[in-house]
Amino acid sequence: MNEQWLTAYRQEIEEFSEKARAFDRGEISRKDYKGMSGGFGSYAQRDAGRHMLRLRLPGGRLTPERLRFLARVAGEYAIDPIKLTTCEAIQLHNLTPDLLPTLMEQAAGAAIITRGGGGDNPRNVMASPLTGVQPGEAFDVMPWAEAASDYLLSICRDIRMPRKLKVAFCNGVDDCVHATFRDMGFVAQPNGTFRLYIAGGLGNSHRMGVPVVESLLPRDVLYALRAMVDTFCAHGNYENRAKARTRYMQETLGPDGLRRAFLQNLTAAKDKGGLDLELAPRPVTKTGSGSLDDPRALAQKQPGLYAVAYHPIGGCLPKGKPAELEALLRDMPEAECRVAPDETLYILNLTAEEAARALAATADGAQTEFERSVACIGASICQQGVRDSQDALRRAVEAVRAAGLPDGALPRICISGCPSSCSAHQAAAIGFQGGVKPVPGGKPVPAFRLFLGGADALGRERFGEPAGFVREDQLPDLLVDLGRAAAGSGWAAWRAARPDELQAILAKYL
């Protein structure tokens, strides 16, 4: 961002600081504070004396500069937990009100902006986490993701969005960013253009995106963003917050009407001009060396270079891990970290020897596909939460380990603590949404709603079907029973071949 924008941002931080202190003194209601703090990437937690701060990382890039900042403040202020998010951002939790402006100011010095991290603002712009290094990708989409982020931040003060705007760039191979069902999704194609989807989203009324442009030239990306903002501001619902998201325009306008409105605004934006992009991916100049065979070491398209995958259980970094990673990467030229939407942290551009060191430093992470499951921060911290998704995942992992289930017996699961779908549970093979289960003649008990059969692979996207509610205390047992049944053939093959056995197990719990 330019200096003029940053100067205004620093002034906003001072103003926000006064509001945070007023809330702490009880002079501002929780509802009113939430309405203004979200725009700065911060929310009060369930314990109103503690706060969260969300660090925007366009494309999930945790550069060496950003990692140094994270390592320093995590140690200096004893921040815990530090949560990798499904929007490729990082959340700092259990912060005092006085610490918020300090961290926001210091983050800006490390090219991290918190503005627009929450509230009715365009959110962190996402990109395929391995873009630029992944074999088979159409092209590296990172430059356009970063340009989109800068543009949206530059206009966020000048527009009043109905609610949110989530934008994702897919490299044509890995759509873990869910470009086909975001508010805006740009999917790279081999011909050098983007296929553009709009008005998708999760939550209670989840929708696949509407394809609106088959071959969008990369230089026109900002015009598409402008057109979407104009379409949303003209047709988004300002009266009913529950329906103030882009996906509801599919209801009010219909897919064809939405497509027409967007294309009209796209033409108008291009006629106005001034937003052309001339970008090129940054080349990786590092020379690879050596070879390595490890399931967490992924060969890059650059010969002899590797990316190492590290998935802390539940997406929460262990204490001291940022400092450990920063020290590790200090003597590794061109190495950087990327936050992925499945809460994996990738370390890119490593020689075989460097990758071996990174593997050793991250051996405390997930070891199986199931352990790479996703969970939001949960009700113990989040004021919106209904169930403690982090605790549910920890107990499930412990139970599966104790049962000795082999890797592949269970797929990665996604657990959301409430209907907000922060884990994208509808797009998981097995997904859970926090709620309650009615008990005949008794009080409803804590439970999770089960979803089955979702997928987010590009070209095979589908939402899972709700199957019923499982009691919170029985969730680990359900997973162990499913895993034991599927252990011989693997989850996908077993589910396809034994639907009756699956239903019999589910009937014990639902």
C-alpha positions as CSV (number, residue, x, y, z in Angstrom):
1,M,0.0,0.0,0.0
2,N,1.2,3.5,-0.7
3,E,2.4,5.9,2.1
4,Q,-0.8,8.0,1.9
5,W,-3.0,5.0,2.6
6,L,-0.7,3.8,5.4
7,T,-0.7,7.3,7.0
8,A,-4.5,7.2,7.1
9,Y,-4.4,3.6,8.4
10,R,-2.2,4.6,11.3
11,Q,-4.6,7.3,12.2
12,E,-7.4,4.8,12.1
13,I,-5.5,2.5,14.5
14,E,-5.3,5.4,17.0
15,E,-9.1,5.9,16.7
16,F,-9.7,2.1,17.0
17,S,-7.5,2.0,20.1
18,E,-9.8,4.4,21.9
19,K,-12.8,2.3,21.0
20,A,-11.2,-0.8,22.3
21,R,-10.4,0.8,25.6
22,A,-13.9,2.2,25.9
23,F,-15.3,-1.3,25.3
24,D,-13.0,-2.7,28.0
25,R,-14.4,-0.1,30.4
26,G,-18.0,-1.2,29.5
27,E,-18.9,2.0,27.7
28,I,-19.6,0.2,24.4
29,S,-21.9,-2.8,24.0
30,R,-20.5,-6.1,22.7
31,K,-22.7,-5.8,19.6
32,D,-21.7,-2.2,18.8
33,Y,-18.0,-3.0,19.4
34,K,-18.2,-6.0,17.1
35,G,-19.7,-3.8,14.4
36,M,-16.7,-1.5,14.3
37,S,-13.8,-3.8,15.5
38,G,-14.3,-6.3,12.7
39,G,-13.2,-3.8,10.1
40,F,-9.8,-3.7,11.8
41,G,-9.5,-7.5,11.9
42,S,-10.3,-7.8,15.5
43,Y,-13.1,-9.3,17.7
44,A,-13.7,-9.7,21.4
45,Q,-13.5,-13.3,22.4
46,R,-16.1,-15.2,24.5
47,D,-14.2,-13.8,27.5
48,A,-14.8,-10.1,26.6
49,G,-11.6,-9.1,28.3
50,R,-9.5,-10.9,25.7
51,H,-9.4,-10.2,21.9
52,M,-8.4,-11.7,18.6
53,L,-6.4,-10.0,15.9
54,R,-6.4,-11.4,12.4
55,L,-3.3,-10.9,10.2
56,R,-4.2,-10.6,6.5
57,L,-1.7,-12.6,4.3
58,P,-2.6,-12.2,0.6
59,G,-2.2,-15.5,-1.0
60,G,-1.2,-17.0,2.3
61,R,2.3,-15.6,1.9
62,L,4.2,-15.7,5.2
63,T,7.4,-14.1,3.8
64,P,10.6,-14.1,5.9
65,E,9.8,-10.5,6.9
66,R,6.4,-11.4,8.1
67,L,7.7,-14.6,9.8
68,R,10.2,-12.5,11.7
69,F,7.4,-10.2,13.0
70,L,5.3,-13.2,14.0
71,A,8.2,-14.9,15.8
72,R,9.2,-11.7,17.7
73,V,5.7,-10.7,18.9
74,A,4.8,-14.3,19.8
75,G,7.7,-14.5,22.1
76,E,7.7,-10.9,23.4
77,Y,4.0,-10.9,24.3
78,A,3.6,-14.7,25.0
79,I,0.8,-14.9,22.5
80,D,-1.2,-18.2,22.6
81,P,-2.8,-19.7,20.7
82,I,-1.7,-18.7,17.2
83,K,-4.2,-20.1,14.7
84,L,-3.8,-20.7,11.0
85,T,-7.1,-20.0,9.4
86,T,-9.1,-21.4,6.5
87,C,-8.8,-18.0,4.7
88,E,-5.0,-18.2,4.7
89,A,-4.7,-15.7,7.5
90,I,-3.2,-16.0,11.0
91,Q,-5.1,-15.2,14.2
92,L,-3.5,-14.0,17.4
93,H,-5.6,-14.8,20.4
94,N,-6.0,-13.9,24.1
95,L,-4.8,-10.3,23.5
96,T,-5.4,-7.4,25.9
97,P,-7.1,-4.3,24.5
98,D,-3.9,-2.2,25.1
99,L,-1.9,-4.7,23.0
100,L,-4.1,-4.5,19.9
101,P,-2.9,-1.1,18.5
102,T,0.7,-2.0,19.3
103,L,0.5,-5.2,17.2
104,M,-1.5,-3.5,14.4
105,E,1.2,-0.8,14.1
106,Q,4.1,-3.2,14.3
107,A,2.4,-5.6,11.8
108,A,2.1,-2.7,9.3
109,G,5.9,-2.3,9.5
110,A,6.2,-5.9,8.3
111,A,3.8,-5.5,5.4
112,I,0.9,-7.0,7.3
113,I,-2.4,-5.2,7.2
114,T,-5.3,-6.1,9.6
115,R,-7.8,-3.6,8.0
116,G,-10.7,-5.5,6.5
117,G,-9.9,-8.7,8.4
118,G,-13.5,-8.9,9.5
119,G,-16.8,-7.1,9.4
120,D,-18.5,-5.9,6.2
121,N,-15.3,-5.7,4.3
122,P,-13.5,-7.6,1.5
123,R,-11.6,-10.3,3.3
124,N,-8.1,-11.8,2.8
125,V,-7.5,-12.6,-0.9
126,M,-6.6,-16.3,-1.3
127,A,-4.5,-18.2,-3.7
128,S,-3.5,-21.8,-4.2
129,P,-0.9,-22.3,-1.6
130,L,1.6,-24.0,-3.9
131,T,1.1,-21.6,-6.8
132,G,4.4,-20.8,-8.5
133,V,5.9,-24.1,-7.6
134,Q,3.3,-26.8,-8.2
135,P,3.8,-29.2,-11.1
136,G,1.0,-29.0,-13.7
137,E,-0.4,-25.6,-12.8
138,A,-1.7,-23.4,-15.6
139,F,0.3,-20.4,-14.3
140,D,1.4,-18.7,-11.1
141,V,-1.6,-16.7,-9.8
142,M,0.1,-15.0,-6.9
143,P,0.8,-11.6,-8.5
144,W,-2.9,-11.2,-9.4
145,A,-4.0,-12.3,-5.9
146,E,-1.7,-9.7,-4.3
147,A,-2.8,-7.0,-6.7
148,A,-6.4,-7.8,-6.0
149,S,-5.7,-7.5,-2.3
150,D,-4.1,-4.1,-2.7
151,Y,-7.0,-2.8,-4.8
152,L,-9.7,-3.9,-2.5
153,L,-7.9,-2.4,0.5
154,S,-7.5,0.9,-1.5
155,I,-11.3,1.2,-1.9
156,C,-12.6,-0.4,1.3
157,R,-13.0,3.0,3.0
158,D,-15.0,4.4,0.0
159,I,-17.6,1.7,-0.3
160,R,-20.3,0.3,2.0
161,M,-20.6,-3.4,1.2
162,P,-23.7,-5.3,2.3
163,R,-21.4,-8.0,3.9
164,K,-18.0,-9.4,3.2
165,L,-16.4,-10.3,-0.2
166,K,-14.3,-13.4,-0.3
167,V,-12.0,-13.6,-3.4
168,A,-9.8,-16.6,-4.3
169,F,-7.4,-17.4,-7.1
170,C,-6.9,-21.1,-8.2
171,N,-3.8,-22.1,-10.2
172,G,-5.8,-24.6,-12.2
173,V,-4.6,-27.7,-10.2
174,D,-5.4,-27.1,-6.5
175,D,-8.8,-25.6,-5.6
176,C,-8.5,-26.0,-1.9
177,V,-9.2,-22.2,-1.9
178,H,-12.7,-23.1,-3.2
179,A,-12.6,-20.6,-6.1
180,T,-15.7,-22.2,-7.6
181,F,-17.8,-21.4,-4.6
182,R,-16.4,-18.1,-3.2
183,D,-17.9,-14.6,-3.7
184,M,-15.4,-14.4,-6.6
185,G,-13.2,-17.2,-7.9
186,F,-10.6,-16.9,-10.6
187,V,-9.5,-20.2,-12.0
188,A,-6.3,-20.2,-14.1
189,Q,-6.5,-21.9,-17.5
190,P,-3.8,-23.3,-19.7
191,N,-4.5,-20.6,-22.3
192,G,-3.3,-17.9,-19.9
193,T,-6.8,-16.6,-18.9
194,F,-9.1,-17.0,-15.9
195,R,-12.5,-18.6,-15.7
196,L,-14.5,-16.5,-13.4
197,Y,-17.1,-17.6,-10.9
198,I,-19.2,-15.3,-8.7
199,A,-21.8,-15.4,-5.9
200,G,-20.9,-18.7,-4.3
201,G,-20.4,-19.3,-0.6
202,L,-20.9,-21.6,2.4
203,G,-22.9,-21.1,5.6
204,N,-26.5,-22.2,6.0
205,S,-27.5,-21.4,2.4
206,H,-24.4,-22.7,0.6
207,R,-24.3,-22.2,-3.2
208,M,-21.9,-23.1,-6.0
209,G,-20.6,-20.0,-7.8
210,V,-22.1,-18.9,-11.1
211,P,-19.7,-19.0,-14.1
212,V,-19.8,-15.5,-15.7
213,V,-16.7,-15.2,-17.9
214,E,-15.1,-18.1,-19.6
215,S,-11.8,-16.4,-20.6
216,L,-10.9,-13.3,-18.5
217,L,-7.6,-11.7,-19.5
218,P,-5.3,-11.3,-16.5
219,R,-4.9,-7.6,-17.2
220,D,-8.7,-7.2,-16.6
221,V,-8.8,-8.7,-13.0
222,L,-9.3,-5.4,-11.3
223,Y,-12.1,-4.5,-13.6
224,A,-13.8,-7.7,-12.6
225,L,-13.4,-6.8,-9.0
226,R,-14.8,-3.4,-9.6
227,A,-17.8,-4.9,-11.4
228,M,-18.5,-7.3,-8.6
229,V,-18.4,-4.5,-6.0
230,D,-20.7,-2.4,-8.1
231,T,-23.1,-5.4,-8.6
232,F,-23.1,-6.3,-5.0
233,C,-23.7,-2.7,-3.8
234,A,-26.5,-2.3,-6.3
235,H,-28.3,-5.7,-5.7
236,G,-27.0,-6.9,-2.3
237,N,-29.4,-7.0,0.6
238,Y,-28.9,-4.0,3.0
239,E,-32.0,-4.7,5.0
240,N,-31.6,-8.3,6.2
241,R,-28.1,-9.1,7.4
242,A,-28.7,-12.8,7.2
243,K,-29.1,-12.4,3.5
244,A,-26.5,-9.7,2.9
245,R,-24.1,-11.9,1.0
246,T,-23.4,-12.3,-2.7
247,R,-24.9,-15.8,-2.9
248,Y,-28.4,-14.5,-2.2
249,M,-28.2,-12.5,-5.5
250,Q,-28.7,-15.9,-7.2
251,E,-32.2,-15.8,-5.6
252,T,-33.1,-12.2,-6.2
253,L,-31.8,-11.9,-9.8
254,G,-31.5,-15.6,-10.8
255,P,-28.2,-16.9,-12.3
256,D,-28.9,-15.4,-15.8
257,G,-30.0,-12.0,-14.4
258,L,-26.9,-12.0,-12.1
259,R,-24.6,-12.8,-15.0
260,R,-26.2,-10.0,-17.1
261,A,-25.8,-7.4,-14.3
262,F,-22.2,-8.3,-13.7
263,L,-21.3,-8.2,-17.4
264,Q,-22.9,-4.8,-17.8
265,N,-20.9,-3.5,-14.8
266,L,-17.7,-5.1,-16.2
267,T,-18.2,-3.3,-19.5
268,A,-18.8,0.0,-17.7
269,A,-15.7,-0.5,-15.6
270,K,-13.5,-1.2,-18.6
271,D,-15.0,1.7,-20.5
272,K,-13.9,4.0,-17.6
273,G,-10.4,2.5,-17.6
274,G,-7.5,3.0,-15.3
275,L,-7.3,-0.5,-13.8
276,D,-5.2,-2.4,-16.3
277,L,-2.7,-4.8,-14.9
278,E,0.6,-5.7,-16.4
279,L,2.1,-8.4,-14.2
280,A,4.4,-11.3,-14.4
281,P,5.1,-14.1,-11.9
282,R,8.3,-13.8,-9.8
283,P,10.7,-16.5,-11.0
284,V,12.4,-18.9,-8.5
285,T,16.1,-18.4,-9.2
286,K,17.4,-20.9,-6.6
287,T,19.2,-24.0,-7.9
288,G,18.0,-27.3,-6.6
289,S,20.1,-30.1,-5.4
290,G,19.8,-33.6,-4.0
291,S,16.8,-35.8,-3.8
292,L,14.4,-36.8,-1.0
293,D,11.6,-39.3,-0.5
294,D,9.1,-38.3,2.2
295,P,5.4,-38.0,2.0
296,R,5.6,-34.5,3.5
297,A,8.3,-33.3,1.0
298,L,6.6,-32.4,-2.3
299,A,8.7,-32.0,-5.4
300,Q,8.3,-28.6,-7.0
301,K,8.2,-27.9,-10.7
302,Q,11.7,-26.4,-10.2
303,P,14.1,-29.4,-10.5
304,G,15.7,-30.4,-7.2
305,L,13.5,-28.1,-5.0
306,Y,10.9,-29.2,-2.5
307,A,8.0,-27.9,-0.4
308,V,7.6,-29.3,3.0
309,A,4.1,-29.6,4.5
310,Y,3.5,-29.0,8.2
311,H,0.1,-29.4,9.7
312,P,-0.2,-28.6,13.4
313,I,-3.1,-30.4,14.9
314,G,-6.2,-28.2,14.7
315,G,-4.2,-25.5,12.9
316,C,-2.8,-24.1,16.2
317,L,1.0,-23.5,16.2
318,P,2.8,-24.9,19.2
319,K,4.4,-22.3,21.6
320,G,7.8,-21.3,20.2
321,K,7.2,-22.7,16.7
322,P,7.2,-19.3,14.9
323,A,10.7,-18.6,16.4
324,E,11.9,-22.1,15.6
325,L,10.7,-21.7,11.9
326,E,12.2,-18.2,11.6
327,A,15.6,-19.5,12.8
328,L,15.4,-22.5,10.5
329,L,14.7,-20.4,7.4
330,R,17.3,-17.8,8.2
331,D,20.1,-19.4,6.1
332,M,17.8,-20.9,3.4
333,P,17.7,-18.4,0.4
334,E,14.3,-17.8,-1.2
335,A,12.5,-20.0,1.3
336,E,9.2,-18.8,2.5
337,C,6.1,-20.1,4.2
338,R,2.5,-20.3,2.8
339,V,-0.7,-20.7,4.9
340,A,-3.1,-23.1,3.2
341,P,-6.9,-23.2,3.6
342,D,-6.7,-26.6,5.2
343,E,-4.5,-25.1,8.0
344,T,-1.3,-26.6,6.6
345,L,1.8,-24.5,6.6
346,Y,4.0,-25.1,3.5
347,I,7.7,-24.2,3.5
348,L,8.8,-23.6,-0.2
349,N,11.9,-23.5,-2.3
350,L,14.1,-25.9,-0.3
351,T,17.0,-28.1,-1.5
352,A,16.8,-31.7,-0.4
353,E,19.2,-31.0,2.5
354,E,17.1,-28.0,3.6
355,A,13.9,-30.0,3.2
356,A,15.3,-32.7,5.5
357,R,16.0,-30.1,8.2
358,A,12.5,-28.7,7.8
359,L,11.0,-32.1,8.1
360,A,12.9,-32.7,11.4
361,A,11.7,-29.3,12.7
362,T,8.1,-30.0,11.9
363,A,7.9,-33.7,13.0
364,D,5.4,-32.6,15.8
365,G,2.7,-32.1,13.2
366,A,0.0,-34.4,11.7
367,Q,1.2,-37.8,10.5
368,T,-1.9,-39.1,8.7
369,E,-4.6,-37.8,6.5
370,F,-7.1,-37.9,9.3
371,E,-4.7,-35.9,11.6
372,R,-4.6,-33.2,8.9
373,S,-8.3,-32.5,9.7
374,V,-9.5,-28.9,10.0
375,A,-11.2,-27.2,12.9
376,C,-12.1,-23.6,13.6
377,I,-11.0,-22.0,16.8
378,G,-14.2,-23.1,18.5
379,A,-16.6,-22.0,21.2
380,S,-14.1,-21.8,24.1
381,I,-12.7,-18.7,22.4
382,C,-15.1,-17.5,19.6
383,Q,-18.2,-15.6,20.8
384,Q,-20.1,-17.0,17.8
385,G,-19.2,-20.6,18.6
386,V,-21.8,-23.2,19.7
387,R,-19.5,-26.2,20.2
388,D,-15.7,-26.4,21.0
389,S,-14.5,-27.7,17.6
390,Q,-10.8,-27.7,18.8
391,D,-11.6,-30.0,21.7
392,A,-13.7,-32.3,19.6
393,L,-10.9,-32.7,17.1
394,R,-8.3,-33.3,19.8
395,R,-10.5,-36.0,21.4
396,A,-11.1,-37.6,18.0
397,V,-7.4,-37.7,17.1
398,E,-6.6,-39.3,20.5
399,A,-9.3,-41.9,20.0
400,V,-8.2,-42.8,16.5
401,R,-4.6,-43.1,17.6
402,A,-5.5,-45.3,20.6
403,A,-7.5,-47.5,18.2
404,G,-4.4,-48.0,16.0
405,L,-6.3,-47.2,12.8
406,P,-4.1,-47.2,9.7
407,D,-3.6,-44.1,7.5
408,G,-6.4,-43.9,4.9
409,A,-9.0,-45.6,7.1
410,L,-10.5,-42.1,7.7
411,P,-10.4,-39.1,5.5
412,R,-9.6,-35.6,6.6
413,I,-12.6,-34.2,8.4
414,C,-13.7,-30.6,8.9
415,I,-15.3,-29.4,12.1
416,S,-17.1,-26.0,12.4
417,G,-18.3,-24.9,15.8
418,C,-21.4,-23.1,14.4
419,P,-23.3,-22.7,11.1
420,S,-20.7,-20.1,9.8
421,S,-18.8,-22.9,8.1
422,C,-15.3,-21.6,9.0
423,S,-13.9,-25.1,8.5
424,A,-15.8,-25.5,5.1
425,H,-17.5,-28.6,6.6
426,Q,-20.0,-28.9,3.7
427,A,-17.1,-29.5,1.2
428,A,-15.5,-32.3,3.3
429,A,-15.8,-36.0,2.9
430,I,-16.9,-36.0,6.5
431,G,-18.0,-32.7,8.0
432,F,-19.4,-31.6,11.4
433,Q,-21.4,-28.5,12.4
434,G,-21.8,-27.5,16.0
435,G,-25.4,-27.6,17.3
436,V,-27.7,-29.6,19.7
437,K,-29.5,-32.9,19.4
438,P,-33.1,-33.1,20.6
439,V,-33.8,-35.8,23.2
440,P,-37.3,-37.1,23.5
441,G,-38.8,-35.9,26.8
442,G,-35.5,-34.3,27.8
443,K,-33.2,-31.4,27.4
444,P,-31.3,-31.1,24.1
445,V,-27.7,-32.3,24.4
446,P,-24.5,-30.8,22.8
447,A,-24.1,-32.3,19.4
448,F,-22.6,-32.0,15.9
449,R,-24.6,-32.2,12.7
450,L,-22.9,-34.7,10.3
451,F,-22.4,-34.0,6.6
452,L,-21.2,-36.8,4.2
453,G,-19.9,-36.8,0.7
454,G,-18.5,-33.3,0.1
455,A,-15.5,-32.7,-2.1
456,D,-13.5,-29.7,-3.2
457,A,-11.3,-31.1,-6.0
458,L,-11.4,-28.9,-9.1
459,G,-14.0,-30.1,-11.5
460,R,-15.5,-32.5,-8.9
461,E,-16.8,-30.0,-6.4
462,R,-19.9,-31.0,-4.4
463,F,-21.5,-30.3,-1.1
464,G,-22.0,-33.0,1.4
465,E,-25.5,-34.1,2.5
466,P,-26.7,-33.7,6.1
467,A,-27.1,-37.1,7.7
468,G,-28.2,-36.3,11.2
469,F,-26.9,-35.2,14.6
470,V,-24.3,-37.1,16.7
471,R,-23.8,-36.4,20.4
472,E,-20.7,-34.5,21.1
473,D,-19.4,-37.1,23.6
474,Q,-20.0,-39.9,21.0
475,L,-18.2,-38.2,18.0
476,P,-14.9,-40.0,18.7
477,D,-16.6,-43.4,19.0
478,L,-18.4,-42.8,15.7
479,L,-15.2,-42.1,13.9
480,V,-13.4,-45.1,15.4
481,D,-16.2,-47.4,14.3
482,L,-16.2,-46.0,10.8
483,G,-12.4,-46.2,10.6
484,R,-12.3,-49.8,11.8
485,A,-14.9,-50.8,9.1
486,A,-13.0,-49.0,6.4
487,A,-9.5,-50.0,7.5
488,G,-9.1,-52.9,5.0
489,S,-9.9,-51.0,1.8
490,G,-9.6,-47.3,2.7
491,W,-12.4,-44.8,3.3
492,A,-13.4,-43.9,-0.3
493,A,-13.5,-47.5,-1.6
494,W,-15.3,-48.8,1.5
495,R,-17.9,-46.1,1.4
496,A,-18.6,-46.7,-2.2
497,A,-18.7,-50.5,-1.8
498,R,-20.5,-50.9,1.6
499,P,-23.3,-48.3,1.8
500,D,-25.4,-50.6,3.9
501,E,-22.6,-51.1,6.4
502,L,-22.1,-47.3,6.6
503,Q,-25.8,-46.8,7.3
504,A,-25.8,-49.5,10.0
505,I,-22.9,-47.7,11.8
506,L,-24.6,-44.3,11.5
507,A,-27.8,-45.7,12.9
508,K,-26.1,-46.4,16.2
509,Y,-25.2,-42.7,16.7
510,L,-27.7,-40.5,14.8
